[in-house]
Amino acid sequence: MELQLKRPLAFFDLETTGVNIAVDRIVELCILKVSPGGEEEVLTMRINPGMPIPAESSLFHGIYDEDVKDLPPFRQRAEEVRAFLGDADLAGYNSNKFDVPMLMEEFLRAGVDFSLQGRAFVDVQNIFHQMEQRTLKAAYKFYCDTNLDNAHTAEADVRATYEVLKAQLSRYEGATYEDKHGNLSRPVVNDVPALHKFTNLTNPVDFAGRLVYDEDGDPCINFGKHKGKKVTQVFESEPSYYAWMQNGDFPLYTKKVLEGLWNTFRNNRKEQRDAAATTTDRKKDTPKPQQAKPAQPAKPITSDMLKQLQGKFGK
């Protein structure tokens, strides 16, 4: 089944020095961009991470320090990657939890403005885990009925992800899904916005999962002592928590999102204070009605008063 696209959909996969988004770096990147007409473009690059690649990571993806020591760092390729992605929606395997926040972290380090606003995000792993709960290699065997060669190389994985999604659309066309509340639906359809809704399980604000939307659509803290509380409630009760997160070991994109929420919170508070002050000033400026002074009883005219009047006005 071919994808029905209204704009490009970019499948991408990253091989990295590790899995800590705030610390680790990209060593290989591959993007397969599919256009609405079905045309495919591929961008593959290896990158010098600027740090040693741990042995366990090299054993996993087969990329060693020697392979990338003479290559440019991501900051020198960031504009090329941004331009290639353009306004495409993003898709991948476990991409919402790892690849998207890792890519955003690298863009921010490079000082390149890459916006996620208005994009759809299709995480093929989440379709798979909700429907079958297997690995990518098993998914490829299950859906495509063949073995995945060269697993854990970026291009092999990203092409496998693309083929798996097309096979999932064919297999689950019209299939019923029951969520944890017992609601029935047919969510696996050939429509990127619908797949975006189905595969974004935790509804994250920052993709790293430190901030998530609650059922009311409000950003909430998703870790630590304030887990489950609305961000605005935490800002209100403990404003120093914002400074603690900004200075802590959190991903840069998490900090960027948090800064936006903090600025919105402060602006709203300022508007509320200004409105209250305006109301108070209006009350102060409103003239009070003059109260008539109580009539004083007439004083008897004394001889001295009479002399003064005669001297002023004459007899």
Disulfide bonds with the S-S distance in Angstrom:
none
